């Protein structure tokens, strides 16, 4: 095949049909989402259990509200990271795999943002409770969130820019 168009086989450096490319990208997407899904589901499960511990009732209002935010963000992260599977289930056999790959990529991005926010909120709650020092808890949680932002979102963009790759 000699397709030289944007995103075609020549652009990807591979000689594959659009369907083969979509199949490969879908398999790569599944590998990526498995890692994120597992982390989000474990964290969400842990967060759900926190409300049933004896110490939860003694949390101040701010911490209880922070907990609710963390649980909601965890639900959003889990839902966004599981959504590509449901999306695939409904689209299987309709010849829409390239669209599936595009939508799944966006859902995963939403899930990763929600996961970073969930981890940050859960860490803030844990550090406020464990240290009793709100300023320290906010500072450390902010540093961790900055780390996620830098390594999950900024660094990939820097690598793309340096490689001269077009942005999607």
Backbone as JSON Lines, residues from 0, in Angstrom:
{"i":0,"aa":"X","n":[0.85,-1.17,0.0],"ca":[0.0,0.0,0.0],"c":[0.89,1.23,0.0]}
{"i":1,"aa":"X","n":[0.49,2.27,-0.72],"ca":[1.33,3.45,-0.85],"c":[0.64,4.71,-0.36]}
{"i":2,"aa":"X","n":[-0.28,4.6,0.54],"ca":[-1.01,5.75,1.08],"c":[-0.02,6.7,1.75]}
{"i":3,"aa":"X","n":[0.07,7.91,1.22],"ca":[0.99,8.9,1.78],"c":[0.26,9.98,2.55]}
{"i":4,"aa":"X","n":[-1.04,9.84,2.76],"ca":[-1.84,10.87,3.43],"c":[-1.52,10.95,4.91]}
{"i":5,"aa":"X","n":[-2.0,12.04,5.56],"ca":[-1.76,12.2,7.0],"c":[-2.34,11.03,7.77]}
{"i":6,"aa":"X","n":[-1.55,10.45,8.62],"ca":[-2.02,9.35,9.46],"c":[-2.08,8.03,8.73]}
{"i":7,"aa":"X","n":[-1.73,8.01,7.45],"ca":[-1.75,6.77,6.68],"c":[-0.55,5.92,7.01]}
{"i":8,"aa":"X","n":[-0.44,4.76,6.36],"ca":[0.67,3.85,6.65],"c":[2.04,4.48,6.5]}
{"i":9,"aa":"X","n":[2.22,5.31,5.46],"ca":[3.54,5.92,5.29],"c":[3.84,6.87,6.44]}
{"i":10,"aa":"X","n":[2.83,7.58,6.93],"ca":[3.03,8.52,8.04],"c":[3.38,7.78,9.33]}
{"i":11,"aa":"X","n":[2.85,6.59,9.52],"ca":[3.12,5.85,10.74],"c":[4.41,5.04,10.64]}
{"i":12,"aa":"X","n":[5.01,4.98,9.44],"ca":[6.23,4.2,9.26],"c":[5.95,2.71,9.14]}
{"i":13,"aa":"X","n":[4.71,2.35,8.95],"ca":[4.31,0.95,8.83],"c":[3.56,0.76,7.52]}
{"i":14,"aa":"X","n":[3.58,-0.43,7.05],"ca":[2.81,-0.76,5.86],"c":[1.62,-1.59,6.3]}
{"i":15,"aa":"X","n":[0.55,-0.91,6.63],"ca":[-0.66,-1.57,7.12],"c":[-1.88,-0.85,6.57]}
{"i":16,"aa":"X","n":[-2.93,-1.59,6.41],"ca":[-4.17,-0.98,5.95],"c":[-4.76,-0.15,7.08]}
{"i":17,"aa":"X","n":[-5.71,0.73,6.78],"ca":[-6.35,1.49,7.86],"c":[-6.98,0.57,8.91]}
{"i":18,"aa":"X","n":[-7.55,-0.54,8.48],"ca":[-8.15,-1.47,9.44],"c":[-7.09,-2.16,10.3]}
{"i":19,"aa":"X","n":[-5.97,-2.53,9.69],"ca":[-4.89,-3.13,10.46],"c":[-4.34,-2.13,11.48]}
{"i":20,"aa":"X","n":[-4.21,-0.87,11.04],"ca":[-3.74,0.17,11.95],"c":[-4.71,0.34,13.11]}
{"i":21,"aa":"X","n":[-6.0,0.38,12.81],"ca":[-7.01,0.53,13.86],"c":[-6.95,-0.66,14.82]}
{"i":22,"aa":"X","n":[-6.78,-1.86,14.29],"ca":[-6.67,-3.05,15.15],"c":[-5.45,-2.95,16.06]}
{"i":23,"aa":"X","n":[-4.32,-2.53,15.49],"ca":[-3.09,-2.39,16.28],"c":[-3.26,-1.32,17.35]}
{"i":24,"aa":"X","n":[-3.81,-0.19,16.96],"ca":[-4.01,0.89,17.93],"c":[-4.99,0.49,19.02]}
{"i":25,"aa":"X","n":[-6.02,-0.26,18.66],"ca":[-6.99,-0.72,19.66],"c":[-6.3,-1.64,20.66]}
{"i":26,"aa":"X","n":[-5.47,-2.56,20.17],"ca":[-4.76,-3.47,21.08],"c":[-3.81,-2.69,22.0]}
{"i":27,"aa":"X","n":[-3.14,-1.67,21.46],"ca":[-2.27,-0.84,22.28],"c":[-3.1,-0.08,23.33]}
{"i":28,"aa":"X","n":[-4.25,0.42,22.91],"ca":[-5.13,1.14,23.83],"c":[-5.57,0.23,24.97]}
{"i":29,"aa":"X","n":[-5.93,-1.01,24.64],"ca":[-6.34,-1.95,25.69],"c":[-5.23,-2.2,26.7]}
{"i":30,"aa":"X","n":[-4.0,-2.32,26.21],"ca":[-2.87,-2.53,27.13],"c":[-2.7,-1.34,28.06]}
{"i":31,"aa":"X","n":[-2.83,-0.14,27.51],"ca":[-2.69,1.07,28.32],"c":[-3.8,1.16,29.37]}
{"i":32,"aa":"X","n":[-5.02,0.93,28.93],"ca":[-6.16,1.13,29.82],"c":[-6.19,0.08,30.94]}
{"i":33,"aa":"X","n":[-5.65,-1.1,30.7],"ca":[-5.63,-2.13,31.74],"c":[-4.87,-1.66,32.98]}
{"i":34,"aa":"X","n":[-3.76,-1.0,32.75],"ca":[-2.95,-0.5,33.86],"c":[-3.72,0.56,34.63]}
{"i":35,"aa":"X","n":[-4.24,1.54,33.93],"ca":[-4.95,2.64,34.57],"c":[-6.24,2.16,35.24]}
{"i":36,"aa":"X","n":[-6.97,1.27,34.57],"ca":[-8.21,0.74,35.14],"c":[-7.95,0.06,36.48]}
{"i":37,"aa":"X","n":[-6.95,-0.76,36.52],"ca":[-6.66,-1.49,37.75],"c":[-6.37,-0.54,38.9]}
{"i":38,"aa":"X","n":[-5.53,0.44,38.65],"ca":[-5.22,1.43,39.7],"c":[-6.44,2.19,40.15]}
{"i":39,"aa":"X","n":[-7.24,2.63,39.19],"ca":[-8.44,3.4,39.53],"c":[-9.43,2.55,40.32]}
{"i":40,"aa":"X","n":[-9.61,1.31,39.92],"ca":[-10.58,0.44,40.6],"c":[-10.13,0.11,42.01]}
{"i":41,"aa":"X","n":[-8.84,-0.15,42.2],"ca":[-8.34,-0.45,43.54],"c":[-8.49,0.77,44.44]}
{"i":42,"aa":"X","n":[-8.1,1.94,43.93],"ca":[-8.23,3.17,44.72],"c":[-9.69,3.46,45.04]}
{"i":43,"aa":"X","n":[-10.56,3.31,44.07],"ca":[-11.99,3.56,44.29],"c":[-12.54,2.59,45.35]}
{"i":44,"aa":"X","n":[-12.17,1.33,45.25],"ca":[-12.61,0.35,46.24],"c":[-12.14,0.7,47.64]}
{"i":45,"aa":"X","n":[-10.91,1.13,47.75],"ca":[-10.38,1.55,49.04],"c":[-11.16,2.75,49.57]}
{"i":46,"aa":"X","n":[-11.39,3.72,48.72],"ca":[-12.12,4.92,49.14],"c":[-13.53,4.59,49.61]}
{"i":47,"aa":"X","n":[-14.2,3.7,48.92],"ca":[-15.55,3.32,49.32],"c":[-15.55,2.74,50.74]}
{"i":48,"aa":"X","n":[-14.54,1.94,51.04],"ca":[-14.47,1.31,52.35],"c":[-14.2,2.27,53.49]}
{"i":49,"aa":"X","n":[-13.58,3.41,53.2],"ca":[-13.2,4.36,54.25],"c":[-14.42,4.84,55.04]}
{"i":50,"aa":"X","n":[-15.52,5.06,54.38],"ca":[-16.72,5.59,55.05],"c":[-17.26,4.63,56.11]}
{"i":51,"aa":"X","n":[-16.86,3.39,56.05],"ca":[-17.37,2.4,57.0],"c":[-16.41,2.11,58.15]}
{"i":52,"aa":"X","n":[-15.38,2.93,58.27],"ca":[-14.45,2.76,59.38],"c":[-14.91,3.6,60.57]}
{"i":53,"aa":"X","n":[-14.56,3.2,61.79],"ca":[-14.99,3.95,62.97],"c":[-14.49,5.4,62.99]}
{"i":54,"aa":"X","n":[-13.3,5.63,62.49],"ca":[-12.71,6.97,62.55],"c":[-13.4,7.96,61.6]}
{"i":55,"aa":"X","n":[-14.09,7.46,60.58],"ca":[-14.71,8.34,59.59],"c":[-15.7,9.31,60.24]}
{"i":56,"aa":"X","n":[-16.48,8.82,61.18],"ca":[-17.49,9.66,61.84],"c":[-16.87,10.85,62.57]}
{"i":57,"aa":"X","n":[-15.61,10.71,62.97],"ca":[-14.95,11.78,63.73],"c":[-14.25,12.81,62.83]}
{"i":58,"aa":"X","n":[-14.28,12.6,61.51],"ca":[-13.61,13.56,60.62],"c":[-14.32,14.91,60.65]}
{"i":59,"aa":"X","n":[-13.54,15.99,60.58],"ca":[-14.17,17.31,60.48],"c":[-14.91,17.44,59.14]}
{"i":60,"aa":"X","n":[-15.8,18.41,59.06],"ca":[-16.62,18.6,57.86],"c":[-15.77,18.73,56.59]}
{"i":61,"aa":"X","n":[-14.69,19.52,56.65],"ca":[-13.85,19.69,55.46],"c":[-13.35,18.35,54.95]}
{"i":62,"aa":"X","n":[-12.86,17.51,55.85],"ca":[-12.31,16.21,55.45],"c":[-13.4,15.28,54.92]}
{"i":63,"aa":"X","n":[-14.59,15.35,55.51],"ca":[-15.69,14.53,54.98],"c":[-16.07,14.98,53.58]}
{"i":64,"aa":"X","n":[-16.09,16.29,53.37],"ca":[-16.39,16.82,52.03],"c":[-15.29,16.46,51.04]}
{"i":65,"aa":"X","n":[-14.05,16.53,51.5],"ca":[-12.93,16.14,50.66],"c":[-13.04,14.66,50.28]}
{"i":66,"aa":"X","n":[-13.45,13.86,51.23],"ca":[-13.67,12.43,50.97],"c":[-14.73,12.24,49.89]}
{"i":67,"aa":"X","n":[-15.84,12.96,49.99],"ca":[-16.91,12.84,48.99],"c":[-16.38,13.23,47.61]}
{"i":68,"aa":"X","n":[-15.6,14.3,47.55],"ca":[-15.01,14.72,46.27],"c":[-14.09,13.62,45.73]}
{"i":69,"aa":"X","n":[-13.27,13.04,46.6],"ca":[-12.36,11.98,46.16],"c":[-13.14,10.78,45.64]}
{"i":70,"aa":"X","n":[-14.21,10.4,46.31],"ca":[-15.01,9.26,45.87],"c":[-15.67,9.56,44.52]}
{"i":71,"aa":"X","n":[-16.22,10.76,44.38],"ca":[-16.85,11.13,43.1],"c":[-15.82,11.14,41.97]}
{"i":72,"aa":"X","n":[-14.65,11.72,42.23],"ca":[-13.59,11.71,41.21],"c":[-13.16,10.28,40.89]}
{"i":73,"aa":"X","n":[-13.09,9.43,41.9],"ca":[-12.73,8.03,41.67],"c":[-13.77,7.32,40.82]}
{"i":74,"aa":"X","n":[-15.04,7.64,41.04],"ca":[-16.1,7.05,40.22],"c":[-15.99,7.53,38.78]}
{"i":75,"aa":"X","n":[-15.7,8.81,38.59],"ca":[-15.54,9.36,37.24],"c":[-14.34,8.71,36.55]}
{"i":76,"aa":"X","n":[-13.23,8.59,37.26],"ca":[-12.02,7.97,36.7],"c":[-12.31,6.53,36.29]}
{"i":77,"aa":"X","n":[-12.91,5.78,37.2],"ca":[-13.22,4.38,36.91],"c":[-14.16,4.28,35.71]}
{"i":78,"aa":"X","n":[-15.19,5.1,35.71],"ca":[-16.15,5.07,34.6],"c":[-15.52,5.42,33.28]}
{"i":79,"aa":"X","n":[-14.67,6.45,33.26],"ca":[-14.03,6.85,32.01],"c":[-13.04,5.8,31.52]}
{"i":80,"aa":"X","n":[-12.37,5.12,32.44],"ca":[-11.39,4.12,32.04],"c":[-12.02,2.79,31.66]}
{"i":81,"aa":"X","n":[-13.22,2.53,32.12],"ca":[-13.94,1.31,31.73],"c":[-14.78,1.56,30.47]}
{"i":82,"aa":"X","n":[-15.12,2.82,30.23],"ca":[-15.99,3.17,29.1],"c":[-15.52,2.64,27.75]}
{"i":83,"aa":"X","n":[-14.22,2.64,27.43],"ca":[-13.82,2.11,26.12],"c":[-14.25,0.66,25.9]}
{"i":84,"aa":"X","n":[-14.29,-0.11,26.97],"ca":[-14.72,-1.51,26.85],"c":[-16.2,-1.58,26.48]}
{"i":85,"aa":"X","n":[-17.02,-0.79,27.18],"ca":[-18.45,-0.75,26.86],"c":[-18.68,-0.21,25.46]}
{"i":86,"aa":"X","n":[-17.94,0.83,25.11],"ca":[-18.04,1.44,23.79],"c":[-17.73,0.39,22.73]}
{"i":87,"aa":"X","n":[-16.66,-0.36,22.94],"ca":[-16.27,-1.42,22.0],"c":[-17.37,-2.48,21.88]}
{"i":88,"aa":"X","n":[-17.93,-2.84,23.02],"ca":[-18.96,-3.87,23.01],"c":[-20.14,-3.47,22.12]}
{"i":89,"aa":"X","n":[-20.54,-2.2,22.16],"ca":[-21.68,-1.74,21.37],"c":[-21.33,-1.5,19.9]}
{"i":90,"aa":"X","n":[-20.05,-1.26,19.61],"ca":[-19.65,-0.97,18.23],"c":[-19.09,-2.16,17.48]}
{"i":91,"aa":"X","n":[-18.83,-3.26,18.18],"ca":[-18.25,-4.43,17.53],"c":[-19.1,-4.86,16.34]}
{"i":92,"aa":"X","n":[-18.41,-5.09,15.24],"ca":[-19.09,-5.56,14.04],"c":[-19.66,-4.47,13.15]}
{"i":93,"aa":"X","n":[-19.48,-3.22,13.52],"ca":[-20.01,-2.11,12.73],"c":[-18.94,-1.41,11.89]}
{"i":94,"aa":"X","n":[-17.71,-1.9,11.92],"ca":[-16.64,-1.32,11.12],"c":[-16.24,0.08,11.57]}
{"i":95,"aa":"X","n":[-16.35,0.36,12.85],"ca":[-16.07,1.7,13.37],"c":[-14.84,1.75,14.27]}
{"i":96,"aa":"X","n":[-13.92,0.81,14.09],"ca":[-12.78,0.75,14.99],"c":[-11.93,2.02,14.98]}
{"i":97,"aa":"X","n":[-11.68,2.67,13.85],"ca":[-10.92,3.94,13.93],"c":[-11.61,4.97,14.82]}
{"i":98,"aa":"X","n":[-12.92,5.07,14.75],"ca":[-13.66,5.99,15.62],"c":[-13.56,5.54,17.07]}
{"i":99,"aa":"X","n":[-13.65,4.24,17.28],"ca":[-13.52,3.67,18.63],"c":[-12.17,4.05,19.24]}
{"i":100,"aa":"X","n":[-11.11,3.92,18.46],"ca":[-9.77,4.24,18.95],"c":[-9.69,5.72,19.33]}
{"i":101,"aa":"X","n":[-10.26,6.6,18.5],"ca":[-10.24,8.04,18.78],"c":[-11.01,8.36,20.06]}
{"i":102,"aa":"X","n":[-12.23,7.84,20.17],"ca":[-13.06,8.12,21.34],"c":[-12.44,7.5,22.59]}
{"i":103,"aa":"X","n":[-11.93,6.28,22.47],"ca":[-11.3,5.63,23.62],"c":[-10.11,6.44,24.11]}
{"i":104,"aa":"X","n":[-9.33,7.0,23.2],"ca":[-8.2,7.84,23.6],"c":[-8.65,9.04,24.41]}
{"i":105,"aa":"X","n":[-9.74,9.65,24.01],"ca":[-10.26,10.8,24.76],"c":[-10.79,10.38,26.12]}
{"i":106,"aa":"X","n":[-11.5,9.25,26.15],"ca":[-12.02,8.76,27.43],"c":[-10.89,8.43,28.39]}
{"i":107,"aa":"X","n":[-9.83,7.83,27.87],"ca":[-8.68,7.51,28.71],"c":[-8.04,8.79,29.24]}
{"i":108,"aa":"X","n":[-7.94,9.81,28.4],"ca":[-7.38,11.08,28.85],"c":[-8.21,11.66,29.99]}
{"i":109,"aa":"X","n":[-9.54,11.64,29.84],"ca":[-10.43,12.11,30.91],"c":[-10.22,11.27,32.16]}
{"i":110,"aa":"X","n":[-10.13,9.95,31.98],"ca":[-9.92,9.05,33.11],"c":[-8.61,9.32,33.83]}
{"i":111,"aa":"X","n":[-7.55,9.61,33.08],"ca":[-6.26,9.89,33.7],"c":[-6.27,11.2,34.48]}
{"i":112,"aa":"X","n":[-6.94,12.21,33.94],"ca":[-7.06,13.48,34.68],"c":[-7.84,13.23,35.97]}
{"i":113,"aa":"X","n":[-8.97,12.52,35.85],"ca":[-9.78,12.23,37.04],"c":[-9.0,11.37,38.03]}
{"i":114,"aa":"X","n":[-8.2,10.43,37.53],"ca":[-7.4,9.59,38.42],"c":[-6.35,10.42,39.15]}
{"i":115,"aa":"X","n":[-5.68,11.31,38.45],"ca":[-4.69,12.18,39.11],"c":[-5.36,13.04,40.18]}
{"i":116,"aa":"X","n":[-6.54,13.56,39.89],"ca":[-7.26,14.36,40.88],"c":[-7.74,13.5,42.05]}
{"i":117,"aa":"X","n":[-8.15,12.28,41.77],"ca":[-8.58,11.36,42.84],"c":[-7.43,11.05,43.78]}
{"i":118,"aa":"X","n":[-6.29,10.71,43.2],"ca":[-5.12,10.38,44.02],"c":[-4.72,11.6,44.85]}
{"i":119,"aa":"X","n":[-4.75,12.77,44.24],"ca":[-4.39,13.99,44.96],"c":[-5.35,14.27,46.11]}
{"i":120,"aa":"X","n":[-6.65,14.13,45.85],"ca":[-7.64,14.37,46.91],"c":[-7.5,13.33,48.03]}
{"i":121,"aa":"X","n":[-7.31,12.07,47.66],"ca":[-7.15,11.02,48.67],"c":[-5.87,11.25,49.48]}
{"i":122,"aa":"X","n":[-4.8,11.66,48.8],"ca":[-3.55,11.94,49.49],"c":[-3.71,13.12,50.44]}
{"i":123,"aa":"X","n":[-4.4,14.15,50.0],"ca":[-4.65,15.31,50.86],"c":[-5.41,14.89,52.11]}
{"i":124,"aa":"X","n":[-6.45,14.09,51.94],"ca":[-7.22,13.6,53.08],"c":[-6.35,12.77,54.02]}
{"i":125,"aa":"X","n":[-5.58,11.88,53.44],"ca":[-4.71,11.02,54.26],"c":[-3.67,11.85,55.01]}
{"i":126,"aa":"X","n":[-3.04,12.79,54.32],"ca":[-1.99,13.59,54.96],"c":[-2.56,14.54,56.01]}
{"i":127,"aa":"X","n":[-3.73,15.09,55.78],"ca":[-4.37,15.95,56.79],"c":[-4.64,15.13,58.06]}
{"i":128,"aa":"X","n":[-5.1,13.91,57.86],"ca":[-5.42,13.05,59.0],"c":[-4.16,12.54,59.68]}
{"i":129,"aa":"X","n":[-3.19,12.09,58.89],"ca":[-1.99,11.47,59.45],"c":[-1.05,12.48,60.11]}
{"i":130,"aa":"X","n":[-0.92,13.68,59.52],"ca":[0.04,14.63,60.06],"c":[-0.6,15.67,60.98]}
{"i":131,"aa":"X","n":[-1.89,15.93,60.79],"ca":[-2.55,16.98,61.55],"c":[-2.08,18.37,61.14]}
{"i":132,"aa":"X","n":[-1.33,18.46,60.07],"ca":[-0.77,19.72,59.6],"c":[-1.35,20.02,58.22]}
{"i":133,"aa":"X","n":[-2.35,20.88,58.17],"ca":[-3.05,21.18,56.92],"c":[-2.12,21.78,55.87]}
{"i":134,"aa":"X","n":[-1.25,22.69,56.28],"ca":[-0.34,23.33,55.33],"c":[0.6,22.32,54.69]}
{"i":135,"aa":"X","n":[1.15,21.44,55.51],"ca":[2.04,20.4,54.99],"c":[1.27,19.47,54.04]}
{"i":136,"aa":"X","n":[0.06,19.1,54.43],"ca":[-0.76,18.22,53.59],"c":[-1.04,18.85,52.23]}
{"i":137,"aa":"X","n":[-1.42,20.13,52.23],"ca":[-1.69,20.83,50.96],"c":[-0.42,20.92,50.12]}
{"i":138,"aa":"X","n":[0.69,21.23,50.75],"ca":[1.96,21.39,50.02],"c":[2.37,20.07,49.37]}
{"i":139,"aa":"X","n":[2.39,19.01,50.16],"ca":[2.81,17.71,49.63],"c":[1.84,17.21,48.55]}
{"i":140,"aa":"X","n":[0.56,17.4,48.76],"ca":[-0.43,16.98,47.75],"c":[-0.27,17.79,46.47]}
{"i":141,"aa":"X","n":[0.03,19.07,46.61],"ca":[0.27,19.91,45.43],"c":[1.5,19.47,44.66]}
{"i":142,"aa":"X","n":[2.54,19.09,45.39],"ca":[3.76,18.6,44.75],"c":[3.47,17.31,43.98]}
{"i":143,"aa":"X","n":[2.71,16.41,44.58],"ca":[2.36,15.15,43.91],"c":[1.52,15.43,42.67]}
{"i":144,"aa":"X","n":[0.55,16.34,42.78],"ca":[-0.28,16.68,41.62],"c":[0.59,17.3,40.52]}
{"i":145,"aa":"X","n":[1.53,18.14,40.89],"ca":[2.44,18.73,39.9],"c":[3.27,17.64,39.23]}
{"i":146,"aa":"X","n":[3.68,16.64,40.01],"ca":[4.44,15.51,39.46],"c":[3.59,14.77,38.43]}
{"i":147,"aa":"X","n":[2.33,14.47,38.76],"ca":[1.44,13.81,37.8],"c":[1.29,14.65,36.54]}
{"i":148,"aa":"X","n":[1.06,15.93,36.72],"ca":[0.88,16.83,35.58],"c":[2.13,16.82,34.7]}
{"i":149,"aa":"X","n":[3.28,16.9,35.33],"ca":[4.53,16.94,34.57],"c":[4.8,15.62,33.84]}
{"i":150,"aa":"X","n":[4.65,14.51,34.54],"ca":[5.03,13.22,33.93],"c":[3.94,12.61,33.05]}
{"i":151,"aa":"X","n":[2.68,12.86,33.37],"ca":[1.6,12.25,32.6],"c":[1.17,13.09,31.41]}
{"i":152,"aa":"X","n":[1.29,14.42,31.52],"ca":[0.72,15.29,30.49],"c":[1.76,16.18,29.81]}
{"i":153,"aa":"X","n":[2.6,16.85,30.57],"ca":[3.55,17.79,29.98],"c":[4.69,17.06,29.27]}
{"i":154,"aa":"X","n":[5.32,16.1,29.94],"ca":[6.45,15.39,29.36],"c":[6.12,14.74,28.01]}
{"i":155,"aa":"X","n":[4.99,14.05,27.86],"ca":[4.67,13.5,26.53],"c":[4.57,14.59,25.45]}
{"i":156,"aa":"X","n":[4.04,15.75,25.81],"ca":[3.95,16.85,24.83],"c":[5.34,17.38,24.48]}
{"i":157,"aa":"X","n":[6.23,17.44,25.46],"ca":[7.6,17.88,25.2],"c":[8.29,16.9,24.25]}
{"i":158,"aa":"X","n":[8.13,15.62,24.51],"ca":[8.75,14.6,23.65],"c":[8.2,14.71,22.22]}
{"i":159,"aa":"X","n":[6.88,14.88,22.09],"ca":[6.29,15.04,20.76],"c":[6.86,16.26,20.04]}
{"i":160,"aa":"X","n":[6.94,17.37,20.75],"ca":[7.44,18.61,20.15],"c":[8.89,18.44,19.7]}
{"i":161,"aa":"X","n":[9.69,17.81,20.55],"ca":[11.11,17.62,20.2],"c":[11.28,16.67,19.03]}
{"i":162,"aa":"X","n":[10.39,15.69,18.91],"ca":[10.45,14.73,17.82],"c":[9.86,15.32,16.53]}
{"i":163,"aa":"X","n":[9.23,16.48,16.65],"ca":[8.62,17.09,15.47],"c":[7.34,16.41,15.03]}
{"i":164,"aa":"X","n":[6.75,15.63,15.95],"ca":[5.51,14.9,15.62],"c":[4.33,15.87,15.61]}
{"i":165,"aa":"X","n":[3.43,15.69,14.67],"ca":[2.24,16.56,14.67],"c":[1.35,16.24,15.86]}
{"i":166,"aa":"X","n":[0.71,17.28,16.41],"ca":[-0.23,17.09,17.53],"c":[-1.54,16.62,16.98]}
{"i":167,"aa":"X","n":[-2.21,15.72,17.74],"ca":[-3.52,15.23,17.32],"c":[-4.59,16.09,17.88]}
